[in-house]
Amino acid sequence: MTVRLRRIAIALSCVVWGSFGVLSAVAQVPFNSGSTGALGALNPTSNTAIALPPDGVLNCTTVNIPVGVTLTFTPNVSNTPVTLLASGDVTIAGTVSVNGFDGVPQSSTGPTLNVGALGGPGGFAGGNGGMRGTNDAGTTGQGPGGGPGCATSSCNSSPSGHGTYGADLSFVSLVPLFGGSGGGGTRANSTSGQTIAGGSGGGGGGAIVIASSTKITVSGAVTANGGKGTLTDPNCSFGRVAGSGSGGAIRLVAPQVLGAGSLQATPGIQPLCFYTLANSGRIRIEANTNSFTGTSTPGPSPGAPTGVTATSVPPLISAPSLRIASIAGMAMPPVPIGSATTPDVTLPVGTGSLVPVVLTANNIPVPTLFTVQVHLPTTSNPMVTVTSGASSGSFATSTATANVTLIPSQVSVLIVYANFNIPPTIARLLPLIDGEEVDHVMMAAGLGECSSTSLMTKLGKRVQLSQLSLEDQLRVATAFEALHHTGN
């Protein structure tokens, strides 16, 4: 019996396409990138892939990417964005890339399941294709703007399967920084004598912030493009078309940004295939003097230099969190692999079909009931929903158990949800959502990591904590701290 657990991922934003050439200046304010210089000078002489440390932060003195050299990054287990810091100049004459990967075409031979393509660092994977020997639909791409999987027999070119970046145009700061969403996979086909595994979706473009205490010069390219979906006909006139990944995010921060190179955060969409501007990513240039005259697709949002490290985002130390701690007594890994072919947890032979799923929560009122959903991504079986017993413990730390039935020899995806109401006295401390007061908090969790958290109004309006401005995040931190002390 195998169990696969999937995390819930959050990402943000989209902007317009275009080129950018402007000379602008704001009041000169000293800026420090925060680099410790621990890695010294980064000066690769050939194509180089750097393995990201656990926090994704690279502390350099200077960065110089020569013409003809491409710098890429191997994601860490937490799939954080790339934070490239320099105490001196950053010069990019070659290419710095956090692109997503292309999907795998539908096939009658080879693997029975085409797994969704990986996103770039900080980006999200594409959806799986339907499994050969079935007529199952492809799965939805990962990320908040993940493209839906195709469930029809034709899956002709359509914008609906492509990933989008996920947030409205008001989000321009790129703090917090997230990559693009993956495209949806295509349906399998076992009719009319055909046995075809569906094509997988392209991965979303990754996310990178490059900061210098002196200047950034881009005469080459910085790219955070999505991966291409897969299709039978390159003109999109027929055949099964898997969704492409959306563009990712690029943020440049320095006292001066200049050069005539290229910034790209485009979707991985084939020529002539339908798309919308929502499929593009986001680019931002923060500089006291912005004299970048190259092209930017999409066009960048401007600003003055601000903090780029984790300390620039207020810590929500009292925010609620929820995680799956164990299944049938087996502890969860710290980070999910997220592959239908390589489960995150494999239960021993002889384990019964009814197993306990232990949940742990922090800063959630006691008692609370949790909902566990069990999905079978490789079959057409319906989703099963189970309610846990009431949580016990304290407001700060509590646990609950749900008894879940799993099918032997099937890969299962477990997702946990919770809701709890906010007392009126606490709700007044929180930001309004389109003029409405927050009524309750909704959470979702997969795997052994913190959940995503959203604020909800009585009329159903919803905003994720990561989508709030820095000012509103500070208000949330204050409100959750108050909720922590009241214990309500």
C-alpha positions as CSV (number, residue, x, y, z in Angstrom):
1,M,0.0,0.0,0.0
2,T,1.4,3.4,-0.9
3,V,0.5,6.9,0.1
4,R,1.4,10.0,-1.7
5,L,0.9,13.4,0.0
6,R,0.7,16.7,-1.8
7,R,1.4,20.1,-0.3
8,I,-0.8,23.1,-1.1
9,A,1.2,25.8,-2.7
10,I,0.7,29.6,-3.0
11,A,1.9,32.0,-5.6
12,L,1.1,35.4,-6.9
13,S,0.5,37.9,-9.8
14,C,0.6,38.7,-13.5
15,V,1.2,41.9,-15.5
16,V,1.2,43.2,-19.1
17,W,3.6,42.3,-22.0
18,G,5.9,44.9,-23.5
19,S,9.3,46.4,-23.8
20,F,10.8,48.8,-21.3
21,G,13.2,51.7,-21.7
22,V,13.3,54.5,-19.2
23,L,15.7,56.7,-17.4
24,S,14.5,57.4,-13.9
25,A,15.9,58.5,-10.6
26,V,14.7,58.9,-7.1
27,A,16.2,60.3,-4.0
28,Q,19.5,58.6,-3.3
29,V,19.1,56.3,-0.3
30,P,22.0,54.1,0.8
31,F,21.1,50.4,0.1
32,N,22.8,47.3,1.5
33,S,21.9,44.0,-0.3
34,G,22.6,42.1,3.0
35,S,25.2,39.9,1.4
36,T,27.8,38.5,3.8
37,G,30.2,37.8,0.9
38,A,30.8,34.3,2.3
39,L,30.9,32.7,-1.2
40,G,33.4,35.2,-2.6
41,A,33.2,36.2,-6.2
42,L,30.9,34.3,-8.5
43,N,32.6,34.2,-11.9
44,P,31.8,31.0,-13.9
45,T,33.7,30.5,-17.1
46,S,31.4,27.8,-18.5
47,N,27.8,26.8,-18.1
48,T,27.2,26.2,-14.4
49,A,24.4,24.9,-12.2
50,I,24.6,25.9,-8.5
51,A,22.9,23.7,-5.9
52,L,20.8,26.0,-3.7
53,P,21.4,25.9,0.1
54,P,18.3,25.2,2.3
55,D,17.3,28.9,2.5
56,G,18.0,29.6,-1.2
57,V,20.4,32.5,-0.4
58,L,23.7,32.9,-2.1
59,N,26.0,35.5,-0.5
60,C,28.6,36.8,-3.0
61,T,31.1,39.7,-3.2
62,T,30.6,40.2,-6.9
63,V,28.8,38.4,-9.7
64,N,30.1,38.2,-13.3
65,I,28.3,36.0,-15.9
66,P,30.3,36.3,-19.1
67,V,29.0,36.2,-22.7
68,G,28.1,32.6,-23.7
69,V,27.8,31.3,-20.1
70,T,24.5,30.2,-18.6
71,L,24.0,30.1,-14.9
72,T,21.2,27.8,-13.6
73,F,20.3,26.5,-10.1
74,T,19.4,23.1,-8.7
75,P,16.4,23.5,-6.4
76,N,16.7,22.7,-2.7
77,V,14.2,20.3,-1.1
78,S,12.0,23.2,0.0
79,N,12.0,24.5,-3.6
80,T,12.7,28.1,-2.4
81,P,13.2,31.0,-4.9
82,V,16.8,32.0,-5.7
83,T,18.1,34.9,-3.6
84,L,21.4,36.1,-5.2
85,L,23.1,38.8,-3.1
86,A,26.3,40.7,-3.9
87,S,28.1,43.3,-1.8
88,G,29.7,44.6,-5.1
89,D,28.7,44.8,-8.7
90,V,26.5,42.3,-10.6
91,T,27.3,42.0,-14.3
92,I,25.2,39.7,-16.5
93,A,26.5,39.5,-20.0
94,G,25.5,35.8,-20.4
95,T,22.3,34.3,-19.1
96,V,20.9,33.7,-15.6
97,S,18.0,31.2,-15.9
98,V,15.3,29.9,-13.5
99,N,13.1,28.5,-16.4
100,G,10.5,25.8,-15.9
101,F,10.9,22.5,-17.8
102,D,8.8,21.3,-20.8
103,G,6.1,18.6,-20.4
104,V,6.4,15.1,-21.9
105,P,4.3,14.4,-25.0
106,Q,1.5,11.8,-25.1
107,S,2.9,8.4,-26.0
108,S,1.9,4.8,-26.8
109,T,5.2,3.4,-25.5
110,G,7.5,4.1,-22.5
111,P,6.2,5.1,-19.1
112,T,2.5,4.4,-18.3
113,L,2.3,7.8,-16.6
114,N,3.9,11.0,-17.8
115,V,4.7,13.0,-14.7
116,G,4.3,16.8,-14.8
117,A,7.4,18.8,-15.6
118,L,9.2,20.5,-12.8
119,G,9.0,24.2,-12.3
120,G,12.1,26.4,-11.9
121,P,13.3,27.1,-8.4
122,G,10.4,28.6,-6.5
123,G,8.0,27.6,-9.4
124,F,5.4,24.8,-9.5
125,A,5.2,21.5,-11.4
126,G,2.8,20.8,-14.3
127,G,0.0,18.3,-14.1
128,N,0.4,14.6,-14.8
129,G,-1.0,13.1,-18.0
130,G,-3.7,10.4,-17.7
131,M,-2.4,6.9,-17.2
132,R,-2.1,4.6,-20.2
133,G,-4.7,1.9,-20.3
134,T,-7.4,4.2,-18.9
135,N,-9.5,7.1,-20.1
136,D,-8.5,9.2,-17.1
137,A,-8.2,13.0,-17.3
138,G,-4.9,14.7,-16.8
139,T,-4.3,16.3,-13.4
140,T,-4.3,20.0,-12.6
141,G,-1.0,21.9,-12.6
142,Q,0.4,22.8,-9.2
143,G,0.3,26.3,-7.9
144,P,-2.7,28.7,-7.3
145,G,-3.0,29.4,-11.0
146,G,-2.4,25.8,-12.1
147,G,-4.0,24.9,-15.4
148,P,-6.8,22.4,-15.2
149,G,-6.2,18.9,-16.5
150,C,-7.9,17.9,-19.8
151,A,-10.8,15.5,-19.5
152,T,-12.1,15.4,-23.1
153,S,-11.2,13.2,-26.0
154,S,-9.9,16.0,-28.2
155,C,-8.2,18.6,-25.8
156,N,-7.8,20.9,-28.7
157,S,-5.8,24.1,-28.2
158,S,-7.4,26.0,-25.4
159,P,-6.2,28.8,-23.1
160,S,-7.8,27.0,-20.1
161,G,-5.1,24.4,-19.6
162,H,-2.3,26.9,-19.4
163,G,-1.0,27.9,-16.0
164,T,-1.5,31.5,-14.8
165,Y,0.6,33.4,-12.2
166,G,-2.2,33.6,-9.8
167,A,-2.7,37.1,-8.3
168,D,-4.3,40.4,-9.4
169,L,-2.4,43.3,-10.8
170,S,-2.3,45.2,-7.5
171,F,0.5,42.9,-6.3
172,V,3.7,44.5,-7.6
173,S,6.3,44.4,-4.8
174,L,7.1,40.7,-5.3
175,V,7.5,40.4,-1.5
176,P,7.0,37.5,-0.8
177,L,8.5,36.1,-3.9
178,F,6.9,33.1,-5.7
179,G,7.3,31.4,-9.1
180,G,4.7,30.5,-11.8
181,S,2.1,27.8,-11.8
182,G,2.2,24.6,-13.9
183,G,0.0,23.7,-16.9
184,G,-2.6,20.9,-16.8
185,G,-2.0,17.4,-18.2
186,T,-4.0,15.7,-21.0
187,R,-6.4,12.8,-21.0
188,A,-5.3,9.2,-21.7
189,N,-6.9,7.2,-24.4
190,S,-7.7,3.5,-24.4
191,T,-10.5,3.5,-27.0
192,S,-10.6,2.6,-30.7
193,G,-7.7,0.2,-30.3
194,Q,-5.4,3.0,-29.0
195,T,-3.5,2.8,-25.7
196,I,-2.0,6.3,-25.1
197,A,-0.6,7.9,-22.0
198,G,-1.6,11.5,-21.7
199,G,0.9,14.3,-22.1
200,S,2.1,16.2,-19.0
201,G,1.9,19.9,-18.4
202,G,4.9,22.3,-18.5
203,G,6.4,23.6,-15.2
204,G,6.0,27.1,-14.1
205,G,8.9,29.6,-14.3
206,G,10.9,30.0,-11.2
207,A,11.5,33.0,-9.0
208,I,14.7,35.0,-8.5
209,V,15.8,38.1,-6.7
210,I,19.2,39.6,-7.6
211,A,20.4,42.4,-5.3
212,S,23.6,44.4,-5.2
213,S,24.9,47.1,-2.9
214,T,26.4,49.0,-5.8
215,K,24.9,48.2,-9.3
216,I,23.4,45.6,-11.6
217,T,24.2,45.6,-15.3
218,V,22.2,43.3,-17.6
219,S,23.5,43.2,-21.2
220,G,22.7,39.5,-21.5
221,A,19.5,37.9,-20.2
222,V,17.7,37.0,-17.0
223,T,14.9,34.5,-17.7
224,A,12.1,32.9,-15.6
225,N,10.0,31.4,-18.4
226,G,7.5,28.7,-18.0
227,G,8.0,25.3,-19.6
228,K,6.1,24.3,-22.8
229,G,3.1,22.0,-22.7
230,T,3.0,19.2,-25.2
231,L,0.9,18.8,-28.3
232,T,0.5,16.6,-31.4
233,D,0.2,19.4,-33.9
234,P,2.6,22.4,-33.6
235,N,0.0,24.7,-35.2
236,C,-2.6,23.7,-32.4
237,S,-5.2,22.8,-35.0
238,F,-5.8,19.4,-33.6
239,G,-4.4,16.9,-31.1
240,R,-4.2,16.8,-27.4
241,V,-2.6,19.9,-26.0
242,A,-1.1,19.9,-22.5
243,G,-1.0,23.2,-20.7
244,S,2.1,25.3,-20.5
245,G,3.6,26.7,-17.3
246,S,3.1,30.4,-16.6
247,G,6.0,32.8,-16.4
248,G,7.8,33.2,-13.1
249,A,9.2,36.2,-11.2
250,I,12.3,38.4,-11.5
251,R,13.2,41.1,-9.0
252,L,16.3,43.3,-9.4
253,V,17.3,45.5,-6.5
254,A,20.3,47.9,-6.4
255,P,21.2,51.6,-6.2
256,Q,21.7,51.5,-10.0
257,V,20.3,49.2,-12.6
258,L,21.5,49.6,-16.2
259,G,22.2,47.7,-19.4
260,A,20.3,46.9,-22.7
261,G,19.8,43.2,-22.2
262,S,16.6,41.1,-21.8
263,L,14.4,40.3,-18.9
264,Q,11.9,37.5,-19.5
265,A,9.1,35.9,-17.5
266,T,7.0,34.5,-20.3
267,P,4.7,31.5,-20.5
268,G,6.0,28.4,-22.2
269,I,3.3,28.6,-24.9
270,Q,3.9,27.2,-28.4
271,P,3.5,29.7,-31.3
272,L,-0.1,30.1,-32.5
273,C,-1.5,28.4,-29.4
274,F,-4.1,30.4,-27.5
275,Y,-3.1,32.2,-24.3
276,T,-4.0,35.3,-22.3
277,L,-1.8,37.9,-20.6
278,A,-2.6,36.2,-17.3
279,N,-0.1,33.5,-18.4
280,S,2.8,35.9,-18.1
281,G,4.8,36.3,-14.9
282,R,6.0,39.4,-13.1
283,I,9.2,41.5,-13.2
284,R,10.2,44.3,-10.9
285,I,13.2,46.7,-10.9
286,E,14.0,48.6,-7.7
287,A,16.7,51.3,-8.1
288,N,17.6,54.8,-7.1
289,T,18.7,55.3,-10.7
290,N,17.0,53.1,-13.2
291,S,18.7,53.4,-16.6
292,F,17.9,49.9,-17.9
293,T,17.0,50.3,-21.7
294,G,16.6,46.7,-22.7
295,T,13.5,44.7,-23.2
296,S,11.3,43.3,-20.4
297,T,8.5,40.8,-21.1
298,P,6.2,41.4,-19.3
299,G,6.9,45.1,-18.5
300,P,8.4,45.7,-15.1
301,S,7.1,47.6,-12.1
302,P,9.5,50.2,-10.8
303,G,10.3,51.1,-7.2
304,A,13.0,52.3,-4.8
305,P,15.4,49.6,-3.3
306,T,13.9,47.7,-0.3
307,G,14.9,44.7,1.8
308,V,15.4,41.4,0.1
309,T,16.0,38.9,2.9
310,A,13.6,37.1,5.1
311,T,13.7,39.9,7.6
312,S,11.9,42.2,5.1
313,V,8.7,40.1,5.6
314,P,7.1,40.3,9.0
315,P,7.2,36.9,10.7
316,L,3.7,35.7,11.6
317,I,5.0,33.9,14.7
318,S,1.6,33.4,16.1
319,A,-0.1,32.4,12.8
320,P,-2.0,29.1,12.9
321,S,-0.4,26.1,11.3
322,L,-1.5,22.6,10.5
323,R,0.3,19.5,9.3
324,I,-0.1,15.8,8.8
325,A,2.3,14.3,11.4
326,S,2.0,10.6,10.7
327,I,0.1,7.9,8.8
328,A,-0.3,4.4,10.4
329,G,2.4,5.4,12.9
330,M,4.9,6.4,10.1
331,A,6.2,9.9,10.5
332,M,6.0,12.2,7.5
333,P,9.1,13.4,5.6
334,P,9.9,17.1,6.1
335,V,9.3,18.0,2.4
336,P,7.2,16.1,-0.1
337,I,8.6,14.7,-3.4
338,G,5.2,15.3,-5.1
339,S,5.5,12.4,-7.6
340,A,2.7,9.9,-8.3
341,T,5.3,7.4,-9.3
342,T,7.5,7.9,-6.2
343,P,5.2,8.1,-3.1
344,D,6.3,10.2,-0.2
345,V,5.2,7.4,2.2
346,T,5.0,3.7,1.6
347,L,3.2,1.7,4.3
348,P,4.5,-1.7,5.1
349,V,3.0,-4.9,3.7
350,G,0.3,-6.1,6.0
351,T,-0.9,-2.7,7.1
352,G,-4.7,-2.7,7.3
353,S,-6.8,-0.6,5.0
354,L,-8.2,1.6,7.9
355,V,-5.3,3.7,9.2
356,P,-5.0,6.5,11.7
357,V,-3.9,9.9,10.3
358,V,-2.5,12.1,13.1
359,L,-2.7,15.8,12.6
360,T,-0.9,18.5,14.6
361,A,-1.9,22.1,14.9
362,N,-0.5,25.3,16.3
363,N,-2.4,28.4,17.4
364,I,-5.8,26.9,16.6
365,P,-8.7,26.8,19.1
366,V,-9.4,23.6,21.0
367,P,-11.5,21.6,20.2
368,T,-11.5,21.9,16.3
369,L,-12.7,19.3,13.8
370,F,-10.5,18.7,10.7
371,T,-11.5,17.4,7.3
372,V,-9.3,14.9,5.5
373,Q,-9.8,14.4,1.8
374,V,-8.4,11.3,0.0
375,H,-7.8,11.5,-3.7
376,L,-6.8,8.6,-6.1
377,P,-5.0,10.5,-8.9
378,T,-4.3,7.4,-11.0
379,T,-7.9,6.2,-11.1
380,S,-11.4,7.6,-11.8
381,N,-12.6,6.7,-8.2
382,P,-14.3,9.6,-6.5
383,M,-12.7,11.5,-3.6
384,V,-13.4,10.3,-0.1
385,T,-13.9,12.8,2.8
386,V,-13.4,11.9,6.4
387,T,-13.9,14.1,9.6
388,S,-11.4,13.8,12.4
389,G,-12.1,13.6,16.1
390,A,-12.1,16.8,18.0
391,S,-8.6,18.2,18.7
392,S,-7.1,18.1,22.2
393,G,-4.3,19.8,23.8
394,S,-3.8,23.6,24.1
395,F,-4.3,26.6,21.8
396,A,-0.6,26.6,21.2
397,T,-0.2,22.9,20.3
398,S,-3.0,20.4,19.7
399,T,-3.5,17.1,17.9
400,A,-6.4,15.2,16.3
401,T,-6.8,11.8,14.6
402,A,-8.8,10.8,11.6
403,N,-9.3,7.2,10.7
404,V,-8.9,7.0,6.9
405,T,-9.5,4.0,4.6
406,L,-6.8,3.6,2.0
407,I,-6.9,1.2,-1.0
408,P,-4.0,-1.3,-1.2
409,S,-1.7,-0.9,-4.2
410,Q,-3.1,2.6,-5.0
411,V,-1.4,5.9,-4.8
412,S,-3.4,8.2,-2.6
413,V,-3.2,12.0,-2.1
414,L,-4.2,13.3,1.4
415,I,-5.2,16.9,2.0
416,V,-6.4,18.4,5.3
417,Y,-8.7,21.4,5.8
418,A,-9.8,23.3,8.9
419,N,-11.9,26.3,9.7
420,F,-12.2,28.3,12.9
421,N,-14.1,31.5,13.7
422,I,-12.4,34.8,14.8
423,P,-13.9,36.6,17.8
424,P,-15.2,40.1,17.0
425,T,-12.7,41.7,19.2
426,I,-9.8,40.1,17.3
427,A,-11.5,40.5,13.9
428,R,-11.3,44.3,14.4
429,L,-7.5,44.1,14.4
430,L,-7.4,42.3,11.0
431,P,-7.4,44.2,7.7
432,L,-10.7,44.5,5.9
433,I,-11.3,42.4,2.7
434,D,-13.0,44.6,0.2
435,G,-14.6,46.5,3.0
436,E,-15.7,43.4,4.9
437,E,-14.6,42.2,8.3
438,V,-12.9,38.9,8.6
439,D,-15.2,36.2,10.0
440,H,-13.1,33.0,10.1
441,V,-9.8,31.5,9.1
442,M,-9.5,28.6,6.6
443,M,-6.4,26.4,6.3
444,A,-5.3,23.6,4.0
445,A,-2.3,21.2,4.5
446,G,-0.6,18.3,2.9
447,L,2.5,16.5,3.8
448,G,4.8,17.3,6.8
449,E,4.9,21.1,6.4
450,C,3.0,24.2,7.4
451,S,-0.4,24.8,5.8
452,S,-1.6,27.6,3.7
453,T,-3.8,30.1,5.6
454,S,-6.6,32.3,4.2
455,L,-8.8,35.0,5.8
456,M,-12.5,34.7,5.0
457,T,-15.5,37.0,5.3
458,K,-19.1,36.0,6.0
459,L,-19.9,36.5,2.4
460,G,-17.2,34.2,1.2
461,K,-14.5,36.7,0.2
462,R,-11.1,35.3,0.7
463,V,-7.4,36.4,0.7
464,Q,-4.3,34.3,1.4
465,L,-1.9,35.7,4.0
466,S,0.9,35.7,1.5
467,Q,-1.0,38.0,-0.8
468,L,-1.3,40.8,1.8
469,S,0.8,44.0,1.8
470,L,3.5,44.3,4.3
471,E,1.4,46.7,6.3
472,D,-1.5,44.3,6.4
473,Q,0.8,41.4,7.3
474,L,1.9,43.4,10.3
475,R,-1.8,43.8,11.3
476,V,-2.3,40.1,10.9
477,A,0.7,39.4,13.1
478,T,-0.7,41.6,15.8
479,A,-4.1,40.0,15.6
480,F,-2.8,36.5,15.8
481,E,-0.6,37.4,18.7
482,A,-3.7,38.8,20.5
483,L,-5.6,35.6,19.6
484,H,-2.7,33.6,21.1
485,H,-2.9,35.4,24.4
486,T,-6.7,35.1,24.7
487,G,-6.6,31.4,23.8
488,N,-9.9,31.8,21.9
